[in-house]
Amino acid sequence: MSPSTRTPVHGDAGRSALRAAEVSVSGSLRDVLTALDRGALGIGLALSPQGVLEGVLTDGDVRRALLGGATLDSPLEPFLRREFIAVGRGASRAAVLDLMQARHIAQVPAIDGEGRVVGLHTLHAILSRDEIPNWAVVMAGGRGERLRPLTDSMPKPMVRVAGRPILERIVLHLVGGGVRRIFIAVNYMADVIEGHFGNGSAFGCRIEYLREEKPLGTGGALSLLPSVPPGPLLVLNGDLLTQVDVGRMLAVHAEGGHLATVGVHEYVHSVPFGVVDLEGQRIVGLREKPTQSWQTNAGIYILEPELVARVPGGTYFPLPALVEECLEKGELVGAFRVEEDWIDVGHHQELRRARGEHP
């Protein structure tokens, strides 16, 4: 594959380093070591004569082979990891970071439909590039009454979906979007959340806790922030599964000059029956299983610092009340359509859907 057909690599190494990390599948362990040193990406990419990625080797793989009796001139193929993890060309950094954390790997090749390498994601590159100055607050203090009995033994944001707590998925998504300072508002079973996340270093960010002595609702914990945010503040409910584009939402907020921007998601309801339109005793229309849609609050907000300062201290305060106050004052509130996947895991039915289970 010619360099002109490659997509940019996620990392400082660039296209030339990716090519330097490539080695022929018929090569030797010496060739792999050379590629590892030359590419400095922590991985060697073994390609077929047709340019298809056949497998990968890390320096650890080579070291284990040599300790097992192989020599530098031994063919690499017997030691090749053919069951490697790869993603498609369009995979987002947030999704790749989630995959890396789940599989405990630091490099993920990107391949096209024919199996040819078009890029390489590295953990170092994802965590070191595109940092944005915006803070994020995740509201995770609620009891989750509607998910009992699950939430009798754990806080709702720590309920697992596909092997990972919902809150961890939110944190990784924010980190993948460039957010490095995250505040988690905690109350119910706060020790479980704090014990899992610690200071955030294991997740590529700095995590601090807004400890509610009593429940403060979806907005009251903002009064516990240690200082005024340096710029627009992201606020998310802690029970969301979403791939919302954080960067795009911030851009829409800035371009619109909004004091607040609210994420909205389309909710569609289908009536499972034929609907009859009446005027008195007379039928004037029939509609078979009609649908109706509404734009609903997605539980994702961007707030200007001056708006955060309006949140009363130590008081139960729902965040929609702050938005309503803006509307009453005639202040500009924008909407951002969340067109990506979005599930509010607030009921058992939504949890089953998030887990891919049948109702």
Secondary structure, 3 states (H helix, E strand, C coil): CCHHHCCCCECCCHHHHHHHCEEECCCEHHHHHHHHHHHCCCCEEEECCCCEEEEEECHHHHHHHHHCCCCCCCECHHHCECCCCCECCCCCHHHHHHHHHHHCCCEEEEECCCCEEEEEEEHHHHHHCCCEEEEEEEECCCCCHHHCCHHHCCCHHHCEECCEEHHHHHHHHHHHCCEEEEEEEECCCHHHHHHHHCCCHHHCCEEEEEECCCCCCCCHHHHHCCCCCCCCEEEEECCEEECCCHHHHHHHHHHHCCCEEEEEEEEEEECCCEEEEEECCEEEEEEECCEEEEEEEEEEEEECHHHHCCCCCCCCCCHHHHHHHHHHCCCCEEEEECCCCEEECCCHHHHHHHCCCCC
